[in-house]
Structure formats: structure tokens, C-alpha cells
Amino acid sequence: MCLAVPGKITEIHDSDGIRMGTVDFGGVRQEVCLQAVPEAQVGQYVIVHVGFALNVLDEEEARETLDLLRQMEDAGRSEGASE
């Protein structure tokens, strides 16, 4: 199973001819390759898998996905607490 997570682009730059960016995942910032999403701009959300942005999301779609991930995390915590 693979997991791709939405994050918000905070910076875009070039690294040896490769389009890269800094992406914020709820306070954790990570360097991400943006080569596959040339249309992506600062302030937009992208889906990222293993350091590569796969596509651009609108803000509402990104927030819905992040809310679902938080719900899954909360459910896992409460399940772990009952064991």
C-alpha cells in the first residue's frame, strides 16, 4: 500500500536544473521534487509520495484529505488506548 500526503508549497527553486520546492506538511517542511507538476505555484497544495509531487490539489480537496488522515490517526490512538 502506498500513501501520498497533501502539503502546501511554500517555496519553489531550481536545483541543478530540477524544479524543487519546500512543502509544508502541517508544520513539517520537506524538500520535494516538483518536476512532474510544472504548473504548481507557491501557495498551492500538491500530493506527495516519497519526495515527489504527483499532482496539484485545490485547497478544499487538500483539507478534506488532511481531515480524513487526522480522523484515522485519532481512531488509531483511541484503539491503542483501549488495548
Contact map, one row per residue, 1 for C-alpha under 8 A:
11100000000000000000000000000000000000000000000000000000000000000000000000000000000
11110000000000000000000000000000000000000000000010000000000000000000000000000000000
11111000000000000000000000000000000000000000000010000000000000000000000000000000000
01111100000000000000000000000000000000000000001111000000000000000000000000000000000
00111110000000000000000000000000000000000000001110000000000000000100000000000000000
00011111000000000000000010000000000000000000111100000000100001001100000000000000000
00001111100000000000001111000000000000000000111100000000000001000000000000000000000
00000111110000000000001110000000000000000111110000000000000000000000000000000000000
00000011111100000000111100000000000000001111110000000000000000000000000000000000000
00000001111100000000111100000000000000000110000000000000000000000000000000000000000
00000000111110000000111000000000000000000100000000000000000000000000000000000000000
00000000111111000011110000000000000000001100000000000000000000000000000000000000000
00000000001111100011100000000000000000000000000000000000000000000000000000000000000
00000000000111111111000000000000000000000000000000000000000000000000000000000000000
00000000000011111111000000000000000000000000000000000000000000000000000000000000000
00000000000001111100000000000000000000000000000000000000000000000000000000000000000
00000000000001111110000000000000000000000000000000000000000000000000000000000000000
00000000000001111111000000000000111000000000000000000000000000000000000000000000000
00000000000111101111100000000000111001000000000000000000000000000000000000000000000
00000000000111100111110000000011111000000000000000000000000000000000000000000000000
00000000111110000011111000000011110000000000000000000000000000000000000000000000000
00000000111100000001111100001111000000000000000000000000000000000000000000000000000
00000011111000000000111110001111000000000000000000000000000000000000000000000000000
00000011110000000000011111111100000000000000000000000000000000000000000000000000000
00000111000000000000001111111100000000000000000000000000000000000000000000000000000
00000010000000000000000111110000000000000000000000000000000000000000000000000000000
00000000000000000000000111111000000000000000000000000000000000000000000000000000000
00000000000000000000000111111100000000000000000000000000000000000000000000000000000
00000000000000000000011110111110000000000000000000000000000000000000000000000000000
00000000000000000000011110011111000000000000000000100000000000000000000000000000000
00000000000000000001111000001111100000000000000000100000000000000000000000000000000
00000000000000000001111000000111110000000000000100111000000000000000000000000000000
00000000000000000111100000000011111100000000000000111000000000000000000000000000000
00000000000000000111100000000001111111010000000000011000000000000000000000000000000
00000000000000000111000000000000111111000000000000001000000000000000000000000000000
00000000000000000000000000000000111111000000000000011110000000000000000000000000000
00000000000000000000000000000000011111110000000000001111000000000000000000000000000
00000000000000000010000000000000011111110000000000000000000000000000000000000000000
00000000000000000000000000000000000011111000000000000000000000000000000000000000000
00000000000000000000000000000000010011111101010000000001000000000000000000000000000
00000000100100000000000000000000000000111111000000000000000000000000000000000000000
00000001111100000000000000000000000000011111000000000000000000000000000000000000000
00000001110000000000000000000000000000001111100000000000000000000000000000000000000
00000001100000000000000000000000000000011111110000000001111000000000000000000000000
00000111100000000000000000000000000000000011111000000001111001000000000000000000000
00000111100000000000000000000000000000010001111100001111100000000000000000000000000
00011110000000000000000000000000000000000000111110001111100000000000000000000000000
00011110000000000000000000000001000000000000011111111110000000000000000000000000000
01111000000000000000000000000000000000000000001111111100000000000000000000000000000
00010000000000000000000000000000000000000000000111110000000000000000000000000000000
00000000000000000000000000000111100000000000000111111000000000000000000000000000000
00000000000000000000000000000001110100000000000111111100000000000000000000000000000
00000000000000000000000000000001111110000000011110111111000000000000000000000000000
00000000000000000000000000000000000110000000011110011111000000000000000000000000000
00000000000000000000000000000000000110000000011100001111100000000000000000000000000
00000000000000000000000000000000000010010001111000001111110000000000000000000000000
00000100000000000000000000000000000000000001111000000011111011000000000000000000000
00000000000000000000000000000000000000000001100000000001111111000000000000000000000
00000000000000000000000000000000000000000001100000000000111111100000000000000000000
00000000000000000000000000000000000000000000000000000000011111110000000000000000000
00000000000000000000000000000000000000000000000000000000111111111000000000000000000
00000110000000000000000000000000000000000000100000000000111111111100000000000000000
00000000000000000000000000000000000000000000000000000000001111111110000000000000000
00000000000000000000000000000000000000000000000000000000000111111111000000000000000
00000100000000000000000000000000000000000000000000000000000011111111100000000000000
00001100000000000000000000000000000000000000000000000000000001111111110000000000000
00000000000000000000000000000000000000000000000000000000000000111111111000000000000
00000000000000000000000000000000000000000000000000000000000000011111111100000000000
00000000000000000000000000000000000000000000000000000000000000001111111110000000000
00000000000000000000000000000000000000000000000000000000000000000111111111000000000
00000000000000000000000000000000000000000000000000000000000000000011111111100000000
00000000000000000000000000000000000000000000000000000000000000000001111111110000000
00000000000000000000000000000000000000000000000000000000000000000000111111111000000
00000000000000000000000000000000000000000000000000000000000000000000011111111100000
00000000000000000000000000000000000000000000000000000000000000000000001111111110000
00000000000000000000000000000000000000000000000000000000000000000000000111111111000
00000000000000000000000000000000000000000000000000000000000000000000000011111111100
00000000000000000000000000000000000000000000000000000000000000000000000001111111110
00000000000000000000000000000000000000000000000000000000000000000000000000111111111
00000000000000000000000000000000000000000000000000000000000000000000000000011111111
00000000000000000000000000000000000000000000000000000000000000000000000000001111111
00000000000000000000000000000000000000000000000000000000000000000000000000000111111
00000000000000000000000000000000000000000000000000000000000000000000000000000011111
